[in-house]
Amino acid sequence: MEELKLVPKNITFSNLLDFLVNSLNALSEKVLINVNALKDHFLRLLTEKKEKFKDSHSLTLILPEEVMLHIFKFLSPIDLCRVCRVNSKWRYLAFDISLWRDICLQLLDGSNYLAYQQQQQKYQNNSNNSSNLNMNNCKSANVTPLKYSWGDNWYVGEYRKDSNWRSGKYSTTILRGHKGIVWSLLFESDSNTLISGSKDSTVKVWDCNDIGTNQLHFDDLKDSIRRCQKNLQGHNNGIICLGSTPTRLVSGSADWSLKIWDRKDGRCIGTIQTNSSVWSLQILGDSLICGCVNGTMCVFDLNTLNCSKILRGHTAPVRCLQAINHNGQDLVISGSYDKTIKIWDMNESRCVNTIHAHTHKINCLQYENGQLVSGSHDGLLKIWDMNGGLIHTLQGHDNMIHCLQFKGNKLLSGSYDSTIRLWDLKTGSHVNTIKGLSSVTCLKFNDSKLITGYEDSTIKIFDFSYNKPK
């Protein structure tokens, strides 16, 4: 095509019209050629993209990774697992550490996260101290990159445990050694140490490391003997309640006394005589508070062992206690056989609220995050706010409830009907029931283990992290 020429000089009007028509035709032809060339260029690019991503059938693959990650943040864990099956790029993005970190922090409580951090730090320290391990040269497919730790390791493990809790899948280990009802338990997850108090007048300290890793059901007297690290003797009657500090154990007994034990060597380093049988105790700073059969609550100084005050208000045995700090106030919550729950201001030594909670004796209670749960001889669990407002009443047990514990939305209750019931605290719905052969007298649990004491003198440990081989 010839280039467009300038308008000739001295051109007539009729010739000018012809010249303009010819010039416009030439310009249109040039524009059309350029437009067609541009169209061909884009078609070629699209064809190349389609050929490159023909296995995905998705134009989202050409989006920047930052955009895709932002989209994936709106997906649930199940949906993230589903998009992993689309293609390799989506799988890579779906396991991004930022996605699973956010999910885990939303679902898991602080203690679990702290335990995970400690585990990771321990692994890192071991790796740094190993002269034979060069992580830069690790090419094996068996090595799990840190990028996948939140999703593949942490979330999947927690999801499995939660599913096992709900479906009742666990391994069990039985500890034998007591010769009477197991009345009280303490479990320290950090050290996997279990402390039990029994009607046989002894306190036993157990090593629970590697519990549940060997067999689906494990009951070996020799193993129980091996795990019993200390057997503390000194009381003349049954031990009904326990408390602990980093250096001391405290036991309350029906022999009208409290004993303080050195945790390191198991020696009794102090005895406090009380005005009646001790049925409950709590430690608040340097103060030891005990609930007695005569309805009083005695406060002792842990250093001098002297009684600093006696709180009166209940008209029957004080069966359960919990010391808390609520809005800057040191409070103690007490549950009694007089069917009431009382809240005490420890600084002013007075009762600030009374909740007429049940129609029968109150055996157990726990307060956490603005909610108070109580269990009674009437077989009911009740959930309250701190003002005494009833939130839920949970029915299901066929006999009196003797123990309970809740953490997050998970509530467990143990009963003389030989069952342990799992409840959703948020909705008040029943989730699962674990049936036994003896009355349940006490229980403690963490995210993976449930430990229960029974009237038949045994202790059973349920491990919900157990992964049954296929």
RASUL-V775791 format. One record per residue. SS is DSSP state (H for helix, E for strand, C for the rest). Layout:
BEGIN
ss->SS
ss->SS
END
This chain:
BEGIN
ss->C
ss->C
ss->C
ss->C
ss->C
ss->C
ss->C
ss->C
ss->C
ss->C
ss->C
ss->C
ss->H
ss->H
ss->H
ss->H
ss->H
ss->H
ss->H
ss->H
ss->H
ss->H
ss->H
ss->H
ss->H
ss->H
ss->H
ss->H
ss->H
ss->H
ss->H
ss->H
ss->H
ss->H
ss->H
ss->H
ss->H
ss->H
ss->H
ss->H
ss->H
ss->H
ss->H
ss->H
ss->H
ss->H
ss->H
ss->H
ss->H
ss->H
ss->H
ss->H
ss->C
ss->C
ss->C
ss->C
ss->C
ss->C
ss->H
ss->H
ss->H
ss->H
ss->C
ss->C
ss->H
ss->H
ss->H
ss->H
ss->H
ss->H
ss->H
ss->H
ss->C
ss->C
ss->C
ss->C
ss->H
ss->H
ss->H
ss->H
ss->H
ss->H
ss->H
ss->C
ss->C
ss->C
ss->C
ss->H
ss->H
ss->H
ss->H
ss->H
ss->H
ss->H
ss->C
ss->C
ss->H
ss->H
ss->H
ss->H
ss->H
ss->H
ss->H
ss->H
ss->H
ss->H
ss->H
ss->C
ss->C
ss->H
ss->H
ss->H
ss->H
ss->H
ss->H
ss->H
ss->H
ss->H
ss->H
ss->H
ss->H
ss->H
ss->H
ss->H
ss->H
ss->H
ss->H
ss->H
ss->H
ss->C
ss->C
ss->C
ss->C
ss->C
ss->H
ss->H
ss->H
ss->C
ss->C
ss->C
ss->C
ss->C
ss->C
ss->C
ss->C
ss->H
ss->H
ss->H
ss->H
ss->H
ss->H
ss->H
ss->H
ss->H
ss->H
ss->H
ss->H
ss->H
ss->H
ss->H
ss->H
ss->H
ss->H
ss->H
ss->H
ss->H
ss->H
ss->C
ss->C
ss->C
ss->E
ss->E
ss->E
ss->E
ss->E
ss->C
ss->C
ss->C
ss->C
ss->C
ss->C
ss->E
ss->E
ss->E
ss->E
ss->E
ss->E
ss->E
ss->C
ss->C
ss->C
ss->C
ss->E
ss->E
ss->E
ss->E
ss->E
ss->E
ss->C
ss->C
ss->C
ss->E
ss->E
ss->E
ss->E
ss->E
ss->E
ss->C
ss->C
ss->C
ss->C
ss->C
ss->C
ss->C
ss->C
ss->C
ss->E
ss->E
ss->E
ss->C
ss->H
ss->H
ss->H
ss->H
ss->H
ss->H
ss->H
ss->E
ss->E
ss->E
ss->E
ss->E
ss->E
ss->C
ss->C
ss->C
ss->C
ss->C
ss->E
ss->E
ss->E
ss->E
ss->E
ss->E
ss->C
ss->C
ss->C
ss->E
ss->E
ss->E
ss->E
ss->E
ss->E
ss->C
ss->C
ss->C
ss->E
ss->E
ss->E
ss->E
ss->E
ss->E
ss->C
ss->C
ss->C
ss->C
ss->C
ss->E
ss->E
ss->E
ss->E
ss->E
ss->E
ss->C
ss->C
ss->C
ss->C
ss->E
ss->E
ss->E
ss->E
ss->E
ss->E
ss->E
ss->C
ss->C
ss->E
ss->E
ss->E
ss->E
ss->E
ss->E
ss->C
ss->C
ss->C
ss->C
ss->E
ss->E
ss->E
ss->E
ss->E
ss->C
ss->C
ss->C
ss->C
ss->C
ss->E
ss->E
ss->E
ss->E
ss->E
ss->C
ss->C
ss->C
ss->C
ss->C
ss->C
ss->E
ss->E
ss->E
ss->E
ss->E
ss->E
ss->E
ss->E
ss->E
ss->C
ss->C
ss->E
ss->E
ss->E
ss->E
ss->E
ss->E
ss->E
ss->E
ss->C
ss->C
ss->C
ss->E
ss->E
ss->E
ss->E
ss->E
ss->E
ss->C
ss->C
ss->C
ss->C
ss->E
ss->E
ss->E
ss->E
ss->E
ss->E
ss->E
ss->C
ss->C
ss->C
ss->C
ss->C
ss->E
ss->E
ss->E
ss->E
ss->E
ss->E
ss->E
ss->C
ss->C
ss->E
ss->E
ss->E
ss->E
ss->E
ss->E
ss->C
ss->C
ss->C
ss->C
ss->E
ss->E
ss->E
ss->E
ss->C
ss->C
ss->C
ss->C
ss->C
ss->E
ss->E
ss->E
ss->E
ss->E
ss->C
ss->C
ss->C
ss->C
ss->C
ss->C
ss->E
ss->E
ss->E
ss->E
ss->E
ss->E
ss->E
ss->C
ss->C
ss->E
ss->E
ss->E
ss->E
ss->E
ss->E
ss->C
ss->C
ss->C
ss->E
ss->E
ss->E
ss->E
ss->E
ss->E
ss->C
ss->C
ss->C
ss->C
ss->E
ss->E
ss->E
ss->E
ss->E
ss->E
ss->E
ss->C
ss->C
ss->C
ss->C
ss->E
ss->E
ss->E
ss->E
ss->E
ss->E
ss->C
ss->C
ss->C
ss->E
ss->E
ss->E
ss->E
ss->E
ss->E
ss->C
ss->C
ss->C
ss->C
ss->E
ss->E
ss->E
ss->E
ss->E
ss->C
ss->C
ss->C
ss->C
ss->C
ss->C
ss->C
END
